[in-house]
Every structure is written in structure tokens, then in C-alpha cells.
Amino acid sequence: GTWTLADNTLPALTDGPHTITVTATDPAGNVGTDSAVLTIDTIPANLLGAITVPDDLNGDGIINASEL
């Protein structure tokens, strides 16, 4: 099919929810519209520090049956 964008530009989206609406028209002139919410989140997750595994006897970061 053919796609068109009203003004041939897309604005930069800021963080937060944005409603996206699409309208489609078929060759017979039937029109359908649907919307969805798109959320932009550019804030990095707040991760905790390194995880220490106290039972890791050989320091390889893996606990296997022999180390239990």
C-alpha cells in the first residue's frame, strides 16, 4: 500500500505517554482508525551496586553443586 504522513515530518517525542493514531482508507473508500499509547522513557534504570555471592568458593561468579 501507500503510506503518507500529513506534513512529512515527525516531531521529536519527549519522555512520557504519547497517543499515536493511524487512519487507513482502502480502495473502496472505507476508513478505519486505531490508536495506541506509546511511552518514551529515556531515563536510565537505577541499578544497584555489584552483587556479591558469598558462597562462591573459587571466585568464578558461578555456584555449582560442589560449592554448596
mmCIF file of the N, C-alpha and C atoms, coordinates in Angstrom:
data_MODEL
# 
_entry.id   MODEL 
# 
loop_
_atom_site.group_PDB 
_atom_site.id 
_atom_site.type_symbol 
_atom_site.label_atom_id 
_atom_site.label_alt_id 
_atom_site.label_comp_id 
_atom_site.label_asym_id 
_atom_site.label_entity_id 
_atom_site.label_seq_id 
_atom_site.pdbx_PDB_ins_code 
_atom_site.Cartn_x 
_atom_site.Cartn_y 
_atom_site.Cartn_z 
_atom_site.occupancy 
_atom_site.B_iso_or_equiv 
_atom_site.pdbx_formal_charge 
_atom_site.auth_seq_id 
_atom_site.auth_comp_id 
_atom_site.auth_asym_id 
_atom_site.auth_atom_id 
_atom_site.pdbx_PDB_model_num 
ATOM 1   N N  . GLY A 1 1  ? 0.808   -1.175  0.000  1.00 0.00 ? 1  GLY A N  1 
ATOM 2   C CA . GLY A 1 1  ? 0.000   0.000   0.000  1.00 0.00 ? 1  GLY A CA 1 
ATOM 3   C C  . GLY A 1 1  ? 0.864   1.256   0.000  1.00 0.00 ? 1  GLY A C  1 
ATOM 4   N N  . THR A 1 2  ? 0.206   2.373   -0.005 1.00 0.00 ? 2  THR A N  1 
ATOM 5   C CA . THR A 1 2  ? 0.875   3.665   0.006  1.00 0.00 ? 2  THR A CA 1 
ATOM 6   C C  . THR A 1 2  ? 0.726   4.304   1.373  1.00 0.00 ? 2  THR A C  1 
ATOM 7   N N  . TRP A 1 3  ? 1.826   4.807   1.899  1.00 0.00 ? 3  TRP A N  1 
ATOM 8   C CA . TRP A 1 3  ? 1.825   5.489   3.190  1.00 0.00 ? 3  TRP A CA 1 
ATOM 9   C C  . TRP A 1 3  ? 2.049   6.971   2.956  1.00 0.00 ? 3  TRP A C  1 
ATOM 10  N N  . THR A 1 4  ? 1.330   7.793   3.689  1.00 0.00 ? 4  THR A N  1 
ATOM 11  C CA . THR A 1 4  ? 1.576   9.234   3.644  1.00 0.00 ? 4  THR A CA 1 
ATOM 12  C C  . THR A 1 4  ? 1.598   9.771   5.059  1.00 0.00 ? 4  THR A C  1 
ATOM 13  N N  . LEU A 1 5  ? 2.362   10.811  5.255  1.00 0.00 ? 5  LEU A N  1 
ATOM 14  C CA . LEU A 1 5  ? 2.460   11.493  6.540  1.00 0.00 ? 5  LEU A CA 1 
ATOM 15  C C  . LEU A 1 5  ? 2.011   12.924  6.289  1.00 0.00 ? 5  LEU A C  1 
ATOM 16  N N  . ALA A 1 6  ? 1.062   13.392  7.088  1.00 0.00 ? 6  ALA A N  1 
ATOM 17  C CA . ALA A 1 6  ? 0.397   14.671  6.824  1.00 0.00 ? 6  ALA A CA 1 
ATOM 18  C C  . ALA A 1 6  ? 1.343   15.796  6.412  1.00 0.00 ? 6  ALA A C  1 
ATOM 19  N N  . ASP A 1 7  ? 2.379   16.049  7.172  1.00 0.00 ? 7  ASP A N  1 
ATOM 20  C CA . ASP A 1 7  ? 3.291   17.149  6.821  1.00 0.00 ? 7  ASP A CA 1 
ATOM 21  C C  . ASP A 1 7  ? 4.712   16.662  6.534  1.00 0.00 ? 7  ASP A C  1 
ATOM 22  N N  . ASN A 1 8  ? 4.850   15.343  6.331  1.00 0.00 ? 8  ASN A N  1 
ATOM 23  C CA . ASN A 1 8  ? 6.149   14.724  6.020  1.00 0.00 ? 8  ASN A CA 1 
ATOM 24  C C  . ASN A 1 8  ? 7.217   14.929  7.088  1.00 0.00 ? 8  ASN A C  1 
ATOM 25  N N  . THR A 1 9  ? 6.826   15.220  8.306  1.00 0.00 ? 9  THR A N  1 
ATOM 26  C CA . THR A 1 9  ? 7.785   15.347  9.401  1.00 0.00 ? 9  THR A CA 1 
ATOM 27  C C  . THR A 1 9  ? 7.220   14.678  10.640 1.00 0.00 ? 9  THR A C  1 
ATOM 28  N N  . LEU A 1 10 ? 8.107   14.226  11.472 1.00 0.00 ? 10 LEU A N  1 
ATOM 29  C CA . LEU A 1 10 ? 7.730   13.699  12.781 1.00 0.00 ? 10 LEU A CA 1 
ATOM 30  C C  . LEU A 1 10 ? 8.430   14.537  13.832 1.00 0.00 ? 10 LEU A C  1 
ATOM 31  N N  . PRO A 1 11 ? 7.694   15.071  14.794 1.00 0.00 ? 11 PRO A N  1 
ATOM 32  C CA . PRO A 1 11 ? 8.343   15.859  15.842 1.00 0.00 ? 11 PRO A CA 1 
ATOM 33  C C  . PRO A 1 11 ? 9.119   14.951  16.791 1.00 0.00 ? 11 PRO A C  1 
ATOM 34  N N  . ALA A 1 12 ? 10.121  15.508  17.449 1.00 0.00 ? 12 ALA A N  1 
ATOM 35  C CA . ALA A 1 12 ? 10.844  14.757  18.480 1.00 0.00 ? 12 ALA A CA 1 
ATOM 36  C C  . ALA A 1 12 ? 9.878   14.507  19.633 1.00 0.00 ? 12 ALA A C  1 
ATOM 37  N N  . LEU A 1 13 ? 9.869   13.295  20.133 1.00 0.00 ? 13 LEU A N  1 
ATOM 38  C CA . LEU A 1 13 ? 8.962   12.962  21.230 1.00 0.00 ? 13 LEU A CA 1 
ATOM 39  C C  . LEU A 1 13 ? 9.684   13.106  22.562 1.00 0.00 ? 13 LEU A C  1 
ATOM 40  N N  . THR A 1 14 ? 9.042   13.762  23.505 1.00 0.00 ? 14 THR A N  1 
ATOM 41  C CA . THR A 1 14 ? 9.592   13.926  24.842 1.00 0.00 ? 14 THR A CA 1 
ATOM 42  C C  . THR A 1 14 ? 9.235   12.710  25.687 1.00 0.00 ? 14 THR A C  1 
ATOM 43  N N  . ASP A 1 15 ? 9.876   12.567  26.842 1.00 0.00 ? 15 ASP A N  1 
ATOM 44  C CA . ASP A 1 15 ? 9.536   11.479  27.756 1.00 0.00 ? 15 ASP A CA 1 
ATOM 45  C C  . ASP A 1 15 ? 8.064   11.575  28.148 1.00 0.00 ? 15 ASP A C  1 
ATOM 46  N N  . GLY A 1 16 ? 7.457   10.421  28.298 1.00 0.00 ? 16 GLY A N  1 
ATOM 47  C CA . GLY A 1 16 ? 6.064   10.363  28.724 1.00 0.00 ? 16 GLY A CA 1 
ATOM 48  C C  . GLY A 1 16 ? 5.203   9.670   27.686 1.00 0.00 ? 16 GLY A C  1 
ATOM 49  N N  . PRO A 1 17 ? 3.907   9.583   27.981 1.00 0.00 ? 17 PRO A N  1 
ATOM 50  C CA . PRO A 1 17 ? 2.991   8.901   27.066 1.00 0.00 ? 17 PRO A CA 1 
ATOM 51  C C  . PRO A 1 17 ? 2.596   9.792   25.885 1.00 0.00 ? 17 PRO A C  1 
ATOM 52  N N  . HIS A 1 18 ? 2.464   9.171   24.726 1.00 0.00 ? 18 HIS A N  1 
ATOM 53  C CA . HIS A 1 18 ? 2.026   9.855   23.508 1.00 0.00 ? 18 HIS A CA 1 
ATOM 54  C C  . HIS A 1 18 ? 0.995   8.960   22.825 1.00 0.00 ? 18 HIS A C  1 
ATOM 55  N N  . THR A 1 19 ? -0.128  9.532   22.427 1.00 0.00 ? 19 THR A N  1 
ATOM 56  C CA . THR A 1 19 ? -1.136  8.772   21.705 1.00 0.00 ? 19 THR A CA 1 
ATOM 57  C C  . THR A 1 19 ? -0.830  8.839   20.214 1.00 0.00 ? 19 THR A C  1 
ATOM 58  N N  . ILE A 1 20 ? -0.706  7.671   19.605 1.00 0.00 ? 20 ILE A N  1 
ATOM 59  C CA . ILE A 1 20 ? -0.439  7.551   18.179 1.00 0.00 ? 20 ILE A CA 1 
ATOM 60  C C  . ILE A 1 20 ? -1.736  7.094   17.516 1.00 0.00 ? 20 ILE A C  1 
ATOM 61  N N  . THR A 1 21 ? -2.194  7.829   16.519 1.00 0.00 ? 21 THR A N  1 
ATOM 62  C CA . THR A 1 21 ? -3.422  7.481   15.810 1.00 0.00 ? 21 THR A CA 1 
ATOM 63  C C  . THR A 1 21 ? -3.106  7.252   14.336 1.00 0.00 ? 21 THR A C  1 
ATOM 64  N N  . VAL A 1 22 ? -3.629  6.152   13.810 1.00 0.00 ? 22 VAL A N  1 
ATOM 65  C CA . VAL A 1 22 ? -3.437  5.808   12.400 1.00 0.00 ? 22 VAL A CA 1 
ATOM 66  C C  . VAL A 1 22 ? -4.811  5.710   11.754 1.00 0.00 ? 22 VAL A C  1 
ATOM 67  N N  . THR A 1 23 ? -4.947  6.319   10.590 1.00 0.00 ? 23 THR A N  1 
ATOM 68  C CA . THR A 1 23 ? -6.174  6.224   9.807  1.00 0.00 ? 23 THR A CA 1 
ATOM 69  C C  . THR A 1 23 ? -5.828  5.577   8.474  1.00 0.00 ? 23 THR A C  1 
ATOM 70  N N  . ALA A 1 24 ? -6.590  4.554   8.108  1.00 0.00 ? 24 ALA A N  1 
ATOM 71  C CA . ALA A 1 24 ? -6.355  3.843   6.849  1.00 0.00 ? 24 ALA A CA 1 
ATOM 72  C C  . ALA A 1 24 ? -7.607  3.918   5.984  1.00 0.00 ? 24 ALA A C  1 
ATOM 73  N N  . THR A 1 25 ? -7.407  4.088   4.696  1.00 0.00 ? 25 THR A N  1 
ATOM 74  C CA . THR A 1 25 ? -8.508  4.105   3.733  1.00 0.00 ? 25 THR A CA 1 
ATOM 75  C C  . THR A 1 25 ? -8.217  3.066   2.657  1.00 0.00 ? 25 THR A C  1 
ATOM 76  N N  . ASP A 1 26 ? -9.168  2.161   2.440  1.00 0.00 ? 26 ASP A N  1 
ATOM 77  C CA . ASP A 1 26 ? -8.953  1.141   1.412  1.00 0.00 ? 26 ASP A CA 1 
ATOM 78  C C  . ASP A 1 26 ? -9.418  1.665   0.046  1.00 0.00 ? 26 ASP A C  1 
ATOM 79  N N  . PRO A 1 27 ? -9.161  0.893   -1.028 1.00 0.00 ? 27 PRO A N  1 
ATOM 80  C CA . PRO A 1 27 ? -9.531  1.359   -2.381 1.00 0.00 ? 27 PRO A CA 1 
ATOM 81  C C  . PRO A 1 27 ? -11.030 1.643   -2.550 1.00 0.00 ? 27 PRO A C  1 
ATOM 82  N N  . ALA A 1 28 ? -11.877 1.012   -1.734 1.00 0.00 ? 28 ALA A N  1 
ATOM 83  C CA . ALA A 1 28 ? -13.320 1.242   -1.825 1.00 0.00 ? 28 ALA A CA 1 
ATOM 84  C C  . ALA A 1 28 ? -13.755 2.482   -1.056 1.00 0.00 ? 28 ALA A C  1 
ATOM 85  N N  . GLY A 1 29 ? -12.815 3.122   -0.360 1.00 0.00 ? 29 GLY A N  1 
ATOM 86  C CA . GLY A 1 29 ? -13.152 4.328   0.397  1.00 0.00 ? 29 GLY A CA 1 
ATOM 87  C C  . GLY A 1 29 ? -13.523 4.077   1.845  1.00 0.00 ? 29 GLY A C  1 
ATOM 88  N N  . ASN A 1 30 ? -13.452 2.826   2.283  1.00 0.00 ? 30 ASN A N  1 
ATOM 89  C CA . ASN A 1 30 ? -13.734 2.523   3.688  1.00 0.00 ? 30 ASN A CA 1 
ATOM 90  C C  . ASN A 1 30 ? -12.596 3.045   4.553  1.00 0.00 ? 30 ASN A C  1 
ATOM 91  N N  . VAL A 1 31 ? -12.962 3.676   5.657  1.00 0.00 ? 31 VAL A N  1 
ATOM 92  C CA . VAL A 1 31 ? -11.965 4.284   6.538  1.00 0.00 ? 31 VAL A CA 1 
ATOM 93  C C  . VAL A 1 31 ? -11.959 3.550   7.871  1.00 0.00 ? 31 VAL A C  1 
ATOM 94  N N  . GLY A 1 32 ? -10.766 3.267   8.367  1.00 0.00 ? 32 GLY A N  1 
ATOM 95  C CA . GLY A 1 32 ? -10.594 2.675   9.690  1.00 0.00 ? 32 GLY A CA 1 
ATOM 96  C C  . GLY A 1 32 ? -9.561  3.469   10.459 1.00 0.00 ? 32 GLY A C  1 
ATOM 97  N N  . THR A 1 33 ? -9.793  3.610   11.746 1.00 0.00 ? 33 THR A N  1 
ATOM 98  C CA . THR A 1 33 ? -8.880  4.363   12.605 1.00 0.00 ? 33 THR A CA 1 
ATOM 99  C C  . THR A 1 33 ? -8.584  3.544   13.850 1.00 0.00 ? 33 THR A C  1 
ATOM 100 N N  . ASP A 1 34 ? -7.343  3.602   14.300 1.00 0.00 ? 34 ASP A N  1 
ATOM 101 C CA . ASP A 1 34 ? -6.967  2.942   15.552 1.00 0.00 ? 34 ASP A CA 1 
ATOM 102 C C  . ASP A 1 34 ? -5.915  3.789   16.242 1.00 0.00 ? 34 ASP A C  1 
ATOM 103 N N  . SER A 1 35 ? -5.897  3.701   17.560 1.00 0.00 ? 35 SER A N  1 
ATOM 104 C CA . SER A 1 35 ? -4.937  4.467   18.360 1.00 0.00 ? 35 SER A CA 1 
ATOM 105 C C  . SER A 1 35 ? -4.264  3.558   19.368 1.00 0.00 ? 35 SER A C  1 
ATOM 106 N N  . ALA A 1 36 ? -3.075  3.953   19.768 1.00 0.00 ? 36 ALA A N  1 
ATOM 107 C CA . ALA A 1 36 ? -2.334  3.245   20.810 1.00 0.00 ? 36 ALA A CA 1 
ATOM 108 C C  . ALA A 1 36 ? -1.489  4.271   21.544 1.00 0.00 ? 36 ALA A C  1 
ATOM 109 N N  . VAL A 1 37 ? -1.152  3.949   22.776 1.00 0.00 ? 37 VAL A N  1 
ATOM 110 C CA . VAL A 1 37 ? -0.299  4.831   23.564 1.00 0.00 ? 37 VAL A CA 1 
ATOM 111 C C  . VAL A 1 37 ? 1.124   4.300   23.504 1.00 0.00 ? 37 VAL A C  1 
ATOM 112 N N  . LEU A 1 38 ? 2.050   5.178   23.160 1.00 0.00 ? 38 LEU A N  1 
ATOM 113 C CA . LEU A 1 38 ? 3.474   4.877   23.106 1.00 0.00 ? 38 LEU A CA 1 
ATOM 114 C C  . LEU A 1 38 ? 4.137   5.680   24.211 1.00 0.00 ? 38 LEU A C  1 
ATOM 115 N N  . THR A 1 39 ? 4.878   5.023   25.092 1.00 0.00 ? 39 THR A N  1 
ATOM 116 C CA . THR A 1 39 ? 5.551   5.727   26.182 1.00 0.00 ? 39 THR A CA 1 
ATOM 117 C C  . THR A 1 39 ? 7.044   5.785   25.909 1.00 0.00 ? 39 THR A C  1 
ATOM 118 N N  . ILE A 1 40 ? 7.585   6.993   25.917 1.00 0.00 ? 40 ILE A N  1 
ATOM 119 C CA . ILE A 1 40 ? 9.016   7.224   25.737 1.00 0.00 ? 40 ILE A CA 1 
ATOM 120 C C  . ILE A 1 40 ? 9.636   7.381   27.121 1.00 0.00 ? 40 ILE A C  1 
ATOM 121 N N  . ASP A 1 41 ? 10.691  6.620   27.395 1.00 0.00 ? 41 ASP A N  1 
ATOM 122 C CA . ASP A 1 41 ? 11.390  6.700   28.681 1.00 0.00 ? 41 ASP A CA 1 
ATOM 123 C C  . ASP A 1 41 ? 12.887  6.652   28.416 1.00 0.00 ? 41 ASP A C  1 
ATOM 124 N N  . THR A 1 42 ? 13.536  7.804   28.502 1.00 0.00 ? 42 THR A N  1 
ATOM 125 C CA . THR A 1 42 ? 14.976  7.871   28.243 1.00 0.00 ? 42 THR A CA 1 
ATOM 126 C C  . THR A 1 42 ? 15.797  7.952   29.517 1.00 0.00 ? 42 THR A C  1 
ATOM 127 N N  . ILE A 1 43 ? 15.130  7.799   30.677 1.00 0.00 ? 43 ILE A N  1 
ATOM 128 C CA . ILE A 1 43 ? 15.840  7.863   31.954 1.00 0.00 ? 43 ILE A CA 1 
ATOM 129 C C  . ILE A 1 43 ? 16.388  6.469   32.271 1.00 0.00 ? 43 ILE A C  1 
ATOM 130 N N  . PRO A 1 44 ? 17.712  6.340   32.460 1.00 0.00 ? 44 PRO A N  1 
ATOM 131 C CA . PRO A 1 44 ? 18.286  5.027   32.763 1.00 0.00 ? 44 PRO A CA 1 
ATOM 132 C C  . PRO A 1 44 ? 17.737  4.461   34.077 1.00 0.00 ? 44 PRO A C  1 
ATOM 133 N N  . ALA A 1 45 ? 17.652  3.158   34.145 1.00 0.00 ? 45 ALA A N  1 
ATOM 134 C CA . ALA A 1 45 ? 17.204  2.490   35.367 1.00 0.00 ? 45 ALA A CA 1 
ATOM 135 C C  . ALA A 1 45 ? 18.214  2.730   36.485 1.00 0.00 ? 45 ALA A C  1 
ATOM 136 N N  . ASN A 1 46 ? 17.712  2.806   37.699 1.00 0.00 ? 46 ASN A N  1 
ATOM 137 C CA . ASN A 1 46 ? 18.575  2.981   38.864 1.00 0.00 ? 46 ASN A CA 1 
ATOM 138 C C  . ASN A 1 46 ? 19.001  1.591   39.335 1.00 0.00 ? 46 ASN A C  1 
ATOM 139 N N  . LEU A 1 47 ? 20.161  1.148   38.889 1.00 0.00 ? 47 LEU A N  1 
ATOM 140 C CA . LEU A 1 47 ? 20.640  -0.190  39.223 1.00 0.00 ? 47 LEU A CA 1 
ATOM 141 C C  . LEU A 1 47 ? 21.390  -0.185  40.543 1.00 0.00 ? 47 LEU A C  1 
ATOM 142 N N  . LEU A 1 48 ? 21.280  -1.269  41.252 1.00 0.00 ? 48 LEU A N  1 
ATOM 143 C CA . LEU A 1 48 ? 22.019  -1.427  42.497 1.00 0.00 ? 48 LEU A CA 1 
ATOM 144 C C  . LEU A 1 48 ? 23.477  -1.718  42.185 1.00 0.00 ? 48 LEU A C  1 
ATOM 145 N N  . GLY A 1 49 ? 24.312  -1.640  43.181 1.00 0.00 ? 49 GLY A N  1 
ATOM 146 C CA . GLY A 1 49 ? 25.737  -1.939  43.007 1.00 0.00 ? 49 GLY A CA 1 
ATOM 147 C C  . GLY A 1 49 ? 25.977  -3.393  42.665 1.00 0.00 ? 49 GLY A C  1 
ATOM 148 N N  . ALA A 1 50 ? 27.201  -3.792  42.643 1.00 0.00 ? 50 ALA A N  1 
ATOM 149 C CA . ALA A 1 50 ? 27.580  -5.165  42.308 1.00 0.00 ? 50 ALA A CA 1 
ATOM 150 C C  . ALA A 1 50 ? 26.970  -6.143  43.298 1.00 0.00 ? 50 ALA A C  1 
ATOM 151 N N  . ILE A 1 51 ? 26.632  -7.287  42.820 1.00 0.00 ? 51 ILE A N  1 
ATOM 152 C CA . ILE A 1 51 ? 26.073  -8.338  43.665 1.00 0.00 ? 51 ILE A CA 1 
ATOM 153 C C  . ILE A 1 51 ? 27.207  -9.247  44.115 1.00 0.00 ? 51 ILE A C  1 
ATOM 154 N N  . THR A 1 52 ? 27.307  -9.459  45.413 1.00 0.00 ? 52 THR A N  1 
ATOM 155 C CA . THR A 1 52 ? 28.325  -10.342 45.974 1.00 0.00 ? 52 THR A CA 1 
ATOM 156 C C  . THR A 1 52 ? 27.696  -11.696 46.260 1.00 0.00 ? 52 THR A C  1 
ATOM 157 N N  . VAL A 1 53 ? 28.364  -12.747 45.832 1.00 0.00 ? 53 VAL A N  1 
ATOM 158 C CA . VAL A 1 53 ? 27.895  -14.103 46.083 1.00 0.00 ? 53 VAL A CA 1 
ATOM 159 C C  . VAL A 1 53 ? 28.829  -14.712 47.119 1.00 0.00 ? 53 VAL A C  1 
ATOM 160 N N  . PRO A 1 54 ? 28.411  -14.715 48.398 1.00 0.00 ? 54 PRO A N  1 
ATOM 161 C CA . PRO A 1 54 ? 29.320  -15.150 49.462 1.00 0.00 ? 54 PRO A CA 1 
ATOM 162 C C  . PRO A 1 54 ? 29.716  -16.625 49.414 1.00 0.00 ? 54 PRO A C  1 
ATOM 163 N N  . ASP A 1 55 ? 28.894  -17.471 48.786 1.00 0.00 ? 55 ASP A N  1 
ATOM 164 C CA . ASP A 1 55 ? 29.213  -18.900 48.759 1.00 0.00 ? 55 ASP A CA 1 
ATOM 165 C C  . ASP A 1 55 ? 30.034  -19.305 47.536 1.00 0.00 ? 55 ASP A C  1 
ATOM 166 N N  . ASP A 1 56 ? 30.472  -18.354 46.740 1.00 0.00 ? 56 ASP A N  1 
ATOM 167 C CA . ASP A 1 56 ? 31.254  -18.648 45.540 1.00 0.00 ? 56 ASP A CA 1 
ATOM 168 C C  . ASP A 1 56 ? 32.697  -18.927 45.968 1.00 0.00 ? 56 ASP A C  1 
ATOM 169 N N  . LEU A 1 57 ? 33.010  -20.180 46.235 1.00 0.00 ? 57 LEU A N  1 
ATOM 170 C CA . LEU A 1 57 ? 34.291  -20.544 46.837 1.00 0.00 ? 57 LEU A CA 1 
ATOM 171 C C  . LEU A 1 57 ? 35.508  -20.259 45.966 1.00 0.00 ? 57 LEU A C  1 
ATOM 172 N N  . ASN A 1 58 ? 35.381  -20.389 44.654 1.00 0.00 ? 58 ASN A N  1 
ATOM 173 C CA . ASN A 1 58 ? 36.557  -20.180 43.811 1.00 0.00 ? 58 ASN A CA 1 
ATOM 174 C C  . ASN A 1 58 ? 36.551  -18.828 43.085 1.00 0.00 ? 58 ASN A C  1 
ATOM 175 N N  . GLY A 1 59 ? 35.555  -17.971 43.350 1.00 0.00 ? 59 GLY A N  1 
ATOM 176 C CA . GLY A 1 59 ? 35.533  -16.620 42.799 1.00 0.00 ? 59 GLY A CA 1 
ATOM 177 C C  . GLY A 1 59 ? 35.224  -16.521 41.317 1.00 0.00 ? 59 GLY A C  1 
ATOM 178 N N  . ASP A 1 60 ? 34.619  -17.573 40.739 1.00 0.00 ? 60 ASP A N  1 
ATOM 179 C CA . ASP A 1 60 ? 34.335  -17.522 39.302 1.00 0.00 ? 60 ASP A CA 1 
ATOM 180 C C  . ASP A 1 60 ? 32.953  -16.950 38.979 1.00 0.00 ? 60 ASP A C  1 
ATOM 181 N N  . GLY A 1 61 ? 32.181  -16.550 40.005 1.00 0.00 ? 61 GLY A N  1 
ATOM 182 C CA . GLY A 1 61 ? 30.857  -15.982 39.778 1.00 0.00 ? 61 GLY A CA 1 
ATOM 183 C C  . GLY A 1 61 ? 29.781  -17.016 39.531 1.00 0.00 ? 61 GLY A C  1 
ATOM 184 N N  . ILE A 1 62 ? 30.136  -18.287 39.678 1.00 0.00 ? 62 ILE A N  1 
ATOM 185 C CA . ILE A 1 62 ? 29.189  -19.378 39.462 1.00 0.00 ? 62 ILE A CA 1 
ATOM 186 C C  . ILE A 1 62 ? 29.190  -20.262 40.698 1.00 0.00 ? 62 ILE A C  1 
ATOM 187 N N  . ILE A 1 63 ? 27.995  -20.618 41.157 1.00 0.00 ? 63 ILE A N  1 
ATOM 188 C CA . ILE A 1 63 ? 27.905  -21.567 42.273 1.00 0.00 ? 63 ILE A CA 1 
ATOM 189 C C  . ILE A 1 63 ? 27.410  -22.887 41.696 1.00 0.00 ? 63 ILE A C  1 
ATOM 190 N N  . ASN A 1 64 ? 28.207  -23.927 41.840 1.00 0.00 ? 64 ASN A N  1 
ATOM 191 C CA . ASN A 1 64 ? 27.788  -25.239 41.375 1.00 0.00 ? 64 ASN A CA 1 
ATOM 192 C C  . ASN A 1 64 ? 27.614  -26.160 42.580 1.00 0.00 ? 64 ASN A C  1 
ATOM 193 N N  . ALA A 1 65 ? 27.189  -27.384 42.325 1.00 0.00 ? 65 ALA A N  1 
ATOM 194 C CA . ALA A 1 65 ? 26.862  -28.315 43.402 1.00 0.00 ? 65 ALA A CA 1 
ATOM 195 C C  . ALA A 1 65 ? 28.030  -28.555 44.346 1.00 0.00 ? 65 ALA A C  1 
ATOM 196 N N  . SER A 1 66 ? 29.254  -28.572 43.861 1.00 0.00 ? 66 SER A N  1 
ATOM 197 C CA . SER A 1 66 ? 30.400  -28.847 44.731 1.00 0.00 ? 66 SER A CA 1 
ATOM 198 C C  . SER A 1 66 ? 30.690  -27.684 45.688 1.00 0.00 ? 66 SER A C  1 
ATOM 199 N N  . GLU A 1 67 ? 30.160  -26.489 45.402 1.00 0.00 ? 67 GLU A N  1 
ATOM 200 C CA . GLU A 1 67 ? 30.400  -25.335 46.272 1.00 0.00 ? 67 GLU A CA 1 
ATOM 201 C C  . GLU A 1 67 ? 29.291  -25.137 47.306 1.00 0.00 ? 67 GLU A C  1 
ATOM 202 N N  . LEU A 1 68 ? 28.263  -25.968 47.277 1.00 0.00 ? 68 LEU A N  1 
ATOM 203 C CA . LEU A 1 68 ? 27.150  -25.813 48.224 1.00 0.00 ? 68 LEU A CA 1 
ATOM 204 C C  . LEU A 1 68 ? 27.409  -26.495 49.526 1.00 0.00 ? 68 LEU A C  1 
# 
